[in-house]
Amino acid sequence: MTSKSKWLSAPYALWSVIFIIIPLGMILYYGLTDKTGAFTLDNIIAITTAGHAKALRLSVLLSLVSTLICFLLAYPLAMILANTKTNKHHFIILIFILPMWMNFLLRTLAWQTLLEKNGVINSVLTFLNLPNLKIINTPAAIVLGMVYNFLPFMILPLYNALAKIDKNVINAAHDLGAGSVYTFIRIILPLSVPGIISGITMVFVPALTTFVISALLGGSKLLLIGDVIEQEFTRTSNWHLGSGLSIVLMIFIVINMIASAIFDKDGEGSML
């Protein structure tokens, strides 16, 4: 069985080599070399320039805000789902997962249609003689797009962690005289930390690296670090600088993965 298992894992290993290891190797090569092929750290140090540093700061700020909003929205909902009957919460979870089956670009384009100057929302407000919203091409529009697209990635790990909490532990706390607030602070919240860390990682990382949401909802006025990297690859064809900036983002991703591994050693907060 061991020999057969190794052969069965061969397609996955081949997939990993072609689509993970080789692309990462190319990023590291281009990021650590110049156009002559000589070793250099200039592509990574370029993140300290005014334009790149501003894009990185804005990306981190909007990612943190989006992650916080997702957490504040997802935690109460995950608690409600964890306490509902089995035949009901599966249907509710399906409602949140359904939008993920639609193409990511189409979901973002839909929000652009809703929020633009002559979009659906402003058309309705005009019909009702109410002032129009000026949200498109602003940081608020980007945050809204991030929250909408990444909220399910926060809900599912939180729900999974909360659903695994033994109800007898909570009942025992109530029997010993603990109130709802005390039980939440001392029992529920600590036991849900793996789900919290997993959810933060799964929202913060894609929010930090996104460029589609900022391009469509933020316009050319707001450049996130993902937009800068995308432009370096597609417009200026400067793969070395684009790869160097990508390595900086990879550092953030590695930090998040380490934090997730430390606080969720048993994978209790995973989405599965």
C-alpha positions in Angstrom: 0.0 0.0 0.0 2.9 2.4 0.7 4.3 1.9 -2.8 0.9 2.4 -4.4 0.3 5.5 -2.3 3.5 7.0 -3.6 2.5 6.4 -7.2 -0.9 7.8 -6.5 0.7 11.0 -5.2 2.8 11.4 -8.4 0.3 13.5 -10.3 0.0 15.9 -7.3 3.8 16.1 -7.0 4.1 16.8 -10.7 1.4 19.5 -10.4 3.2 21.1 -7.5 6.5 21.1 -9.3 5.1 22.7 -12.5 2.7 25.2 -11.0 4.2 26.0 -7.5 7.9 25.3 -7.2 9.0 26.4 -10.7 7.0 29.7 -10.6 8.3 30.4 -7.2 11.8 29.6 -8.4 11.4 32.1 -11.3 10.1 34.8 -8.9 13.2 34.3 -6.7 15.5 34.3 -9.7 14.2 37.4 -11.3 13.7 39.2 -8.0 17.3 38.6 -6.9 19.0 39.4 -10.2 19.3 42.4 -12.6 18.8 42.4 -16.4 22.4 41.1 -16.8 21.7 38.2 -14.5 24.0 39.5 -11.7 22.8 39.1 -8.1 21.3 42.2 -6.6 18.9 43.3 -3.8 17.9 46.5 -5.6 14.6 45.0 -6.7 13.6 44.2 -3.1 14.9 47.5 -1.7 12.8 49.3 -4.3 9.9 48.8 -2.0 11.3 51.7 0.1 10.9 54.2 -2.7 8.1 56.8 -2.2 5.6 55.4 -4.7 6.1 51.8 -3.8 6.1 52.4 -0.1 2.9 54.4 -0.4 1.2 51.6 -2.3 2.3 49.1 0.3 1.1 51.2 3.2 -2.3 51.7 1.6 -2.5 48.0 0.8 -1.7 47.0 4.3 -4.2 49.5 5.8 -7.1 48.6 3.5 -6.4 44.9 4.1 -6.4 45.3 7.8 -9.6 47.3 7.7 -11.3 44.8 5.4 -10.1 41.9 7.7 -11.4 43.6 10.8 -14.8 44.3 9.2 -15.0 40.7 8.0 -14.3 39.5 11.5 -16.9 41.7 13.1 -19.5 40.6 10.6 -18.5 36.9 10.5 -18.1 36.1 14.2 -21.7 36.7 15.4 -23.0 34.9 12.3 -20.7 32.0 12.9 -21.9 31.7 16.5 -25.5 31.8 15.3 -24.8 29.0 12.7 -23.0 26.9 15.3 -26.0 27.0 17.6 -28.7 26.4 15.0 -30.1 23.0 14.1 -28.2 20.9 11.6 -30.9 20.9 9.0 -30.9 24.7 8.9 -27.3 25.9 9.1 -26.2 23.9 6.1 -28.7 25.9 4.0 -27.5 29.2 5.4 -23.8 28.3 4.8 -24.8 27.4 1.2 -26.2 30.9 0.7 -22.8 32.4 1.6 -20.9 29.9 -0.5 -23.0 30.4 -3.6 -21.5 33.7 -4.7 -18.1 32.1 -4.6 -19.2 29.8 -7.4 -19.4 32.9 -9.7 -16.3 34.3 -11.4 -14.4 36.6 -9.1 -14.1 39.2 -11.9 -17.8 39.2 -12.6 -18.6 39.7 -8.9 -16.4 42.7 -8.8 -17.8 44.1 -12.0 -21.2 43.8 -10.5 -20.2 46.1 -7.7 -18.7 48.5 -10.2 -22.1 48.7 -11.9 -23.8 49.3 -8.6 -21.5 52.0 -7.3 -20.5 54.0 -10.4 -21.7 57.6 -10.8 -24.7 56.6 -13.0 -25.0 53.1 -11.6 -28.0 51.3 -10.1 -27.7 52.6 -6.6 -27.4 56.3 -7.6 -30.2 55.8 -10.2 -32.5 54.6 -7.4 -31.4 57.5 -5.1 -32.1 60.0 -7.8 -35.5 58.5 -8.4 -36.2 59.0 -4.7 -34.8 62.5 -4.7 -32.0 61.6 -2.4 -28.3 62.7 -2.6 -26.1 60.4 -4.7 -23.3 58.3 -3.3 -19.8 59.3 -4.3 -18.1 56.0 -3.3 -16.6 54.7 -6.6 -12.9 55.3 -7.0 -12.4 55.7 -3.3 -10.8 53.5 -0.6 -14.3 52.8 0.8 -15.2 51.2 -2.5 -12.1 48.9 -2.4 -12.9 47.9 1.2 -16.5 47.1 0.2 -15.3 45.0 -2.6 -12.8 43.1 -0.4 -15.4 42.5 2.3 -17.9 41.2 -0.1 -15.5 38.9 -1.9 -13.6 37.6 1.1 -16.3 37.4 3.8 -17.0 33.7 3.2 -13.3 32.9 3.9 -13.8 34.4 7.4 -17.1 32.8 8.1 -16.3 29.2 7.3 -13.1 28.8 9.6 -14.9 30.6 12.4 -18.0 28.4 12.1 -15.8 25.3 11.9 -13.9 26.2 15.1 -17.1 27.2 17.0 -19.0 24.1 15.9 -16.2 21.9 17.4 -16.6 23.4 20.9 -18.1 20.8 23.2 -21.5 22.1 24.3 -21.0 20.3 27.6 -18.1 22.6 28.5 -20.4 25.7 28.0 -23.2 24.0 29.9 -20.8 23.2 32.8 -19.8 26.9 32.9 -23.4 28.0 33.2 -24.1 25.4 35.9 -21.2 26.8 37.9 -22.7 30.3 37.8 -20.8 31.8 34.8 -22.8 34.4 32.9 -23.0 34.6 29.1 -20.4 37.3 28.9 -18.0 35.6 31.2 -18.5 32.3 29.4 -17.8 33.9 26.0 -14.6 35.7 27.2 -13.2 32.7 29.2 -14.3 29.7 27.1 -15.8 30.4 23.7 -13.4 33.1 22.5 -10.2 31.2 23.6 -11.4 28.0 22.0 -12.2 29.8 18.7 -8.7 31.3 18.4 -7.7 28.8 15.7 -10.6 29.7 13.6 -9.9 33.4 14.1 -6.3 33.1 13.1 -7.2 31.0 10.1 -9.9 33.4 9.0 -7.6 36.4 9.4 -5.0 34.7 7.3 -7.4 33.7 4.6 -8.8 37.2 4.3 -5.7 39.3 4.9 -3.5 37.6 2.4 -5.7 37.8 -0.7 -6.8 41.3 0.3 -3.2 42.4 0.5 -2.2 40.9 -2.9 -5.4 41.8 -4.9 -5.2 44.1 -7.9 -8.5 43.4 -9.6 -10.7 44.9 -6.9 -8.6 48.1 -6.7 -8.4 48.4 -10.4 -12.1 48.2 -11.0 -13.5 49.9 -7.8 -10.6 52.2 -7.1 -9.8 53.3 -10.6 -6.4 54.7 -11.6 -6.4 57.1 -8.7 -5.6 54.5 -6.1 -2.7 52.1 -6.6 -2.2 49.2 -4.3 1.0 47.2 -4.2 -0.8 44.4 -6.2 -1.5 47.0 -9.0 2.1 48.1 -9.0 3.4 44.5 -9.4 0.8 43.8 -12.1 1.9 46.9 -14.1 5.5 45.9 -13.8 4.8 42.6 -15.4 2.3 43.5 -18.0 3.0 47.1 -19.0 6.6 47.9 -18.4 7.8 44.2 -18.8 10.2 44.7 -15.9 10.0 41.2 -14.4 12.9 41.8 -12.2 11.3 44.7 -10.3 7.9 43.0 -10.3 9.5 39.8 -8.8 11.4 41.8 -6.2 8.2 43.5 -5.0 6.4 40.1 -5.1 9.1 38.7 -2.7 8.2 41.5 -0.3 4.5 40.3 -0.3 5.7 36.7 0.0 7.3 37.8 3.3 3.9 39.0 4.6 2.3 35.7 3.5 5.0 33.6 5.2 4.5 35.6 8.4 0.8 34.9 8.3 1.4 31.2 7.6 3.7 31.0 10.6 1.2 32.7 12.9 -1.5 30.3 11.6 0.7 27.3 12.2 1.5 28.4 15.8 -2.1 29.1 16.9 -3.8 26.3 14.9 -1.4 23.4 15.2 -4.2 20.8 14.8 -6.0 22.5 11.9 -9.1 23.1 14.0 -9.8 26.4 12.2 -9.6 25.0 8.6 -12.5 25.4 6.3 -13.0 21.7 5.9 
